[in-house]
């Protein structure tokens, strides 16, 4: 079942998606449906399907839900290889620590963007990039969840674009902290939230979801990969996120960027960024980024100019005064 949040004639609704369009479930949100449990949510969805639909062409799709937290992992080795080459100038490889455990950062839950909304270039950014990912949505609270039980805590999946200001990110991470402003301006979720049972037919013999992933810029295919190329399945990511702490219903866990062109940063690292490298340049206003994940759907965002803000003030001259 596909759960969505949309705007139609000034009213925001939650409900389910069918071939006919969107069917509302009055008096609730998708986050509340997730927290009610998968069985209850599906029952509500089945009842909603009996009501008339609003055609998709007449609505604005919003992020499927407003997550309380968003953790984004870096679970694709090929992506890490390419990005490291770009950062180090072609030397070095994936650090040993990457293989030892999944790694994630917390990003901004207030910066969620709808499937077809415009994305503004963040202030001070001149190297804008996309990141093709899939996200799992937690459907059941848990603490230190065992990997073999973690699947019970996944409500469903959605497409996830972790927009990245590479120049801002590079500065921040030289301080051995971050990313922060390099990431927190926009994250696309959508087009809807597909329940986990719908994707079980794609699970391979190793327990991974073998979904085809593609990203296009201005209609040109830039990258494609299989979700099953993750270093860990989502169940391991759920277990790690909850290790020694808790995950709550509605929390979002991103897979991290896929390989083979899942972002421009990887391609710049592998092929260079000069015009003769045939690698696409940083995104500019007017560019359209379209991502499709098999079994889930397509998101399509246009880049637009952002606000022009004054430069950030540098730190003051250092002082070592110990007394007033």
N, C-alpha and C positions, 0 to 999 in steps of 0.2 A: 504494500500500500504506500502511496505517496502523499505525505502531509505537506501543506504549504501555508504560507501567510501572504496575503495580497491586499492591494488597495483597489477599490472600485467605486467610482463616483464619490470620492472623499471618505469612504468608510473602509477601515481595515478589518479583515476577516481571516479566520483560520478555518482549515478544513482539509479536504482531500481532492486529489486530481484524478480525473478519468480522461478517456479519449474525448469526451464531450466538453471538458473544461474543468472548472473548479466548483466544488460543492461545499457550502459553508456549514460549519458546526457552530451554532450560535452560543454566545456566552462563555467562550473559552479561548485559550491561546494554544499554540503548538507546544510551548514549554509546559503548560499545564497538562496537555494530553500525554506528553512524554512522562511526566511525573506520575500520571495515573497508572502507568504500567502498559506494556505492549498489548496485552489481551483487551484491556478496557479501551485503549485508544483505537484498536482495530474494530472493536464492536461499534464505537461511536462513528468511525469512518464508514463502516458498512451501512449504518443507518442513514448517514448523510448522502450516500450515493443514490438514495431513493428520491432525493430532492432535485429540482431542476439545476442545471449547471450554468455558470457564466462562462462564455468562451474565453480561452486564454488570451486571445488577441485583444480583449477588452479590459484586461487587468494589468496592473503593475505588480510584478512579483517582488516581494520584500524578502529579506533573509528569512529562512524557514522558521527560525526561533531566535530569541535573544538569550544567548548562553551566559550563565553566571561566570564561567571561566573558559579560557581558550588556551590549551597547551598545544604547541606545534613542535613535532619531533623532526629529526633529520635521519630518516630510516633507509635512504637509498644510497648505497656505496658509490654508485656511478656518479651521482650528483656531487657527492663530497669530493671525489677525485677531480672532477672538472673545476670546481670552485677553488680547491686548493692550488691547482696549477695557475689559476688566474691571480691568486693572492701572492704566491711565492715566485711568480715569473717562470713557471714550468718546472721548478724543483720541488722535491718532497712528495709525499703521498698521504694517504689516509692515516691519521695517527692511530696508534695501538688502542688508545682509550675509546675510540669510536666503536670498536668491536666488542668491548667489554660489557657495555650496557647501553640501552637506548638513551638518547639525550634530547631534551626539549627545553623550550623557553616559554614563558607566559607572554601572550600578546593581548592587545586591547579588546575587550569584549564590547566596547561601545563604538567600535569602528567598523561594524559589520555593514556590508554593502549588498544590495539586491542583485539578482541574476543579470539584469539588463540596465542597471544604473550606471551613470557616468562616474569615473574615478578621477579626482583632481590630483595634479602633480603636487606633492607636499612642498611647503616653503623651503627654499634653498636647495632643492634637488635638481640635478641635471643628468642623473644616470638612473632612470626609472626602469624597473624590471618587473616581471610577473613570476609566479611560481605555481606550477600545476601540481595539485595535491588532491587527495581524498580525505575527508574527515569522518570519524566515527562520533556519534552522539551517545553519551551515557544515558541509559534508561533506568538504572537501578543504583541506589547508593551502595557504596562498599568501601571497606578499609582493608588494606593489605590483601587484595583479592588474589587468589591462586590462579595461575595462567589457565589451568584446566577448567576453571569456573568463570573465567572472565567473559566468555562469549555470552553468558547469561545477563551481563551488565550492559550489553550494546543494544541500543534501541534501533539504530539505523545509520545510514551513511548519506553524505552529501558531497558535492564538488566544492573545493576549497582553493581559492587563489590568494596566496600570501604575497600581496604586492610589496615590493621592496625598493627603497631608495638606496641604491648601492653605495653612492658617495657618502651619504650620511652614516650608513651602517659601517663602512670601512673606518671612518674616524672614530666612531663609538667603540668598536671592538678592539682598537689599539689600546684602549684603556683597560682591556681585559674585563669588560662588563658590557652587557647588551646582548642583542640589539634592542634599541629603544625607539627613537624617532625615525630610525631607518625602516621601521616596520609598523608602527602603531597608527598609521593614518588611514589604512583601508585593508579590509579582508573581505573578499566576496564569498558568500555562502549561497548555494542554490543548485539547481533552480527550486528544488524541494528536498524533503527528507524522505529517503526510501527505507522502509523497514528492513531489518536485517534478513528476515526470511526470504525476501524477494531476491537476494543476491547469493543465497546458498548454492544454487545450481552452478555458479561460477567458481566454487571452491575447488582447488586442485588437490592432488594426492598429498602434498606437503602441508595442507591446511591454510594456504593463502588464497585470497580472492584474486583470480586471474582476470581482471577487468582491463580492457584496452583503454588507454588514456591518450588524448591528442590535444595539442594546442596549435592554434593558427593566429597569425598576426596579419591583419588586412587581407584575410583569405588565404594566405600562404602557410602551408604546413611547416612548422618550426621544430616541433618535437613530438615524439610518441614513445610510449613505454607500456609495460604491463604492471599493474599494481602488485602483482605477485613477485616482482623483483625487489620488494622490501627486504631488509635484513631481518626483520622480525614481523610476525603477523600482528594484527591489531590486538589480539588477545594478550600478547606479551606487552604491548604498549599500555593497555589498560592496567595490567598487573603492576607494571613499573610506576605508572602515574599514581597508583594507590598505595605503593609500598611505603609503609610507615606513616601513612596519612589517609585521607579519604578522597573519593570521587563522588560527585553528586549528580543526580538526574539533571540532564540538560548540559552538562559539561561537554565541551568539544575537544577532540584530540585529532590534530592534523597528522597526516602520514609523513610530512616532509616532502620536498620536491622530488619528483621522479627523475630518472636519468634520461639520456639520449635527447637532450634539448628541452627538458622540463622547465628551464629558465634560460635567459640570455647569459647570465653570469657563468653558467657551466660552459656554454658555447664559446664565450670570450676566452675562458681559460684553456680550452682545447685547441681552438682555431685562431686565436688572436682577435683583436677588435678593429683592425685597420680596414678601410673600405675594400681592399683587394682580398680580404679573408672570406668574403661572402657571408660573414656572420651578421645578422641584423644588428643595427645600432640601438642605443637606448630608446625607449619609447618616448614619443612626442605627442602633444595634443593633436587629436584627430585619428591617432592609431586605434584600431579595434582589436581587442584580444578575445578570442573565442576558445573555450575549453569544453571538451566533450569526454565524458567517462561512460563507458558501456554499462548499461543496466541502471544508470542514474539519470543522466541528461546533459544539457548544455547550458553554460553560462556565457554571456557575451557582454563585455563592457567597453565603452569608448573612453579613452583618455582625454581629459580636458584641462585647460589651464587652471592653476590653483591661485590662491591668494598671494599677494606680494607683500611680505613682511620685512621689517628691518632686520639686519644681521643680528645674530646672537652675540651678546656682550661677552668678551673673553674674561678669563679670571683676572683679578687684580694682581698687581705686583706682590710677590710673596712677602709675608711678614713672619718673623719668628719672635715677636714680642711675647713675653711671659708675664708681664705685669701691666696694669692699667697705667 
